[in-house]
């Protein structure tokens, strides 16, 4: 039988292909290590010169804003949690089980919102480390998509959600009642915003 | 080539199977994404990546479908390998002559079990051995199901050829 039916083949969406390529590349990047052969003084000198050039180059270029770096850190943490089978330290769909788990592990009490009825059940929580401090990562689910919500205290003012996108993921950042929140997911922008609005509405 | 890049090479195959099973772009996309992450995280050895990945996609797709509706079983006949390898059947020859959009319509209308085996064999070009691996069936059952799938699809093609208006709905 000739291969006539190959014409019926569906192609994977390009944006999903790009997203998965990013996941693979991100995972591979973690495995890359730079080794210096200190026995070879020429190689070490060459390496030092390269580092010096990098520092000089960086000094002549505008440094990324602190918020951009923080955003990258949050997205990288989201990717790591998805890739390394470490999405949660405590698995539960009950916010009353997840919240107490954080007690004694972090120096604040994250406010968890039960959005099960709205189609966003909590599936677990874990500790993470962002912005040089331990933070709460609460994991919600919608259909088959995970949403990582990173929470930690802040002294800055409350402000409404701000959107960003990075590496194929959507991010909403907002501050409320002395806490900063980052919601990161591969959910589309609108659905993720609905989730953020539900979180904020439920608080009030 | 690492596991991730090897899996990326089979992304279209995975999407094609998921799309034909679920008949919906968004569901196929979700299933493919979930399957890819599961497969990429898997640390064990995999001998033949494509059929293994398609097995992951298939299992994920059926899990997704179970939430929406029960999957109907199809009756099986027992075929021997000799019967299946005896050259193109009349159904195969007739399907080759049918218009592609009519075959596509018929393929969408048959049961999941018939649709998946036709897609895996005729579009993804899997061998009988690979079909047996993906579908977790004995070789004889694979052959009988494939033959019955072609008969069913041809029946629908014939009906559609006689009454083209059915495709417009």
Contacts between the chains, C-beta under 8 A, distances in Angstrom:
chain1	res1	chain2	res2	distance
A	1	B	88	5.8
A	1	B	92	5.3
A	1	B	96	6.5
A	1	B	122	7.1
A	2	B	96	6.9
A	3	B	122	7.9
A	3	B	125	6.9
A	4	B	96	6.1
A	4	B	100	7.0
A	5	B	100	7.7
A	5	B	103	6.9
A	5	B	118	7.9
A	5	B	122	4.2
A	5	B	123	5.2
A	6	B	123	5.8
A	6	B	125	7.7
A	7	B	100	5.8
A	8	B	100	6.7
A	8	B	103	7.1
A	8	B	104	5.5
A	8	B	107	7.1
A	8	B	119	7.9
A	8	B	123	5.7
A	9	B	12	6.9
A	9	B	16	5.0
A	9	B	123	5.2
A	9	B	124	7.9
A	10	B	12	7.7
A	10	B	15	5.8
A	10	B	16	4.7
A	10	B	19	4.1
A	10	B	20	7.1
A	10	B	28	7.4
A	11	B	12	5.4
A	11	B	15	6.8
A	11	B	16	7.7
A	12	B	11	4.5
A	12	B	12	5.1
A	12	B	14	7.3
A	12	B	15	3.8
A	12	B	32	6.5
A	13	B	15	7.6
A	13	B	25	7.7
A	13	B	29	6.0
A	16	B	11	8.0
A	16	B	15	8.0
A	16	B	29	5.7
A	16	B	32	6.7
A	16	B	33	6.3
A	17	B	8	7.3
A	17	B	11	5.8
A	19	B	33	7.7
A	20	B	8	6.5
A	20	B	11	6.9
A	20	B	33	7.2
A	20	B	36	5.4
A	21	B	8	6.2
A	23	B	4	7.6
A	23	B	37	7.4
A	23	B	40	7.3
A	24	B	2	7.8
A	24	B	4	3.3
A	24	B	5	6.4
A	24	B	7	7.8
A	24	B	8	6.4
A	24	B	40	7.0
A	27	B	4	6.4
A	27	B	40	7.5
A	28	B	2	6.6
A	28	B	4	6.8
A	82	B	37	6.3
A	83	B	37	7.7
A	83	B	40	7.3
A	83	B	41	6.9
A	84	B	41	7.9
A	85	B	41	5.7
A	143	B	30	6.2
A	144	B	30	4.7
A	144	B	31	7.6
A	144	B	33	7.4
A	144	B	34	5.1
A	144	B	64	7.5
A	145	B	30	7.4
A	186	B	33	7.1
